[in-house]
Amino acid sequence: MTKTTTPQAKQGVIATIIESLTKATKTKPITKDQILAKLVKQFPDRSPDAMKTTINCQVPRRLQNDKELKVLQNDNGYWIAK
């Protein structure tokens, strides 16, 4: 069975993480817990523990290495440099 993408299709967990980081800024970064809260709300059928693991695996190193995104961090959270 293959996935088909339609305009109405939900975006995935990693795309939601990237979107959250893109909306964040240096003056208003987002924490991993805030990302998790968004994911739990958007994907109620998925395990919060599994999504937390995904966040910890992706942010920041994997997004930097695999997706070549410039994920920055300070004491308050993360954001993607524009």
C-alpha positions as CSV (number, residue, x, y, z in Angstrom):
1,M,0.0,0.0,0.0
2,T,1.4,3.4,-0.9
3,K,0.7,6.8,0.6
4,T,-0.8,9.4,-1.6
5,T,-0.4,13.0,-0.9
6,T,-3.4,15.3,-1.4
7,P,-3.8,18.9,-0.4
8,Q,-6.0,17.8,2.5
9,A,-3.5,15.2,3.7
10,K,-2.1,15.9,7.2
11,Q,1.6,16.8,7.4
12,G,3.8,14.4,9.2
13,V,5.5,14.6,12.6
14,I,8.9,15.8,11.3
15,A,7.2,18.4,9.0
16,T,5.3,19.7,12.1
17,I,8.6,19.9,14.1
18,I,10.2,21.9,11.2
19,E,7.2,24.2,10.9
20,S,7.3,24.9,14.7
21,L,11.0,25.7,14.6
22,T,10.5,27.9,11.5
23,K,7.9,29.9,13.3
24,A,10.1,30.4,16.3
25,T,12.7,33.2,16.5
26,K,15.8,34.0,18.6
27,T,13.7,36.3,20.8
28,K,10.9,33.7,21.0
29,P,12.4,30.2,20.7
30,I,10.4,27.0,21.2
31,T,11.3,24.2,23.6
32,K,11.1,20.5,23.0
33,D,8.2,20.3,25.5
34,Q,6.3,23.0,23.5
35,I,6.9,21.1,20.3
36,L,5.7,17.9,22.0
37,A,2.5,19.6,23.1
38,K,1.8,20.7,19.5
39,L,2.4,17.2,18.3
40,V,0.2,15.6,20.9
41,K,-2.6,18.0,19.9
42,Q,-2.2,17.4,16.2
43,F,-1.6,13.7,16.4
44,P,-3.8,12.4,19.2
45,D,-3.6,8.8,17.8
46,R,0.1,8.6,18.2
47,S,2.2,7.8,21.3
48,P,3.5,10.9,23.1
49,D,6.6,8.9,24.2
50,A,7.3,7.9,20.6
51,M,6.9,11.6,19.4
52,K,9.2,12.7,22.3
53,T,11.8,10.3,21.1
54,T,11.4,11.6,17.5
55,I,11.9,15.2,18.8
56,N,15.0,14.3,20.7
57,C,16.4,12.5,17.7
58,Q,15.7,15.2,15.2
59,V,16.4,18.4,17.1
60,P,18.9,19.9,16.5
61,R,21.5,17.5,15.0
62,R,19.5,15.4,12.5
63,L,17.7,18.4,11.1
64,Q,21.0,20.1,10.6
65,N,22.7,17.1,9.1
66,D,20.0,15.4,7.0
67,K,17.8,18.4,6.1
68,E,20.6,20.9,6.1
69,L,18.6,23.3,8.3
70,K,20.3,25.9,10.5
71,V,18.8,25.0,13.8
72,L,20.0,27.4,16.5
73,Q,19.7,27.1,20.3
74,N,19.9,29.3,23.4
75,D,18.9,28.7,27.0
76,N,15.2,29.2,26.2
77,G,14.8,26.8,23.2
78,Y,15.4,26.3,19.5
79,W,14.6,28.0,16.2
80,I,15.6,27.8,12.5
81,A,17.6,30.7,11.3
82,K,16.0,32.5,8.4
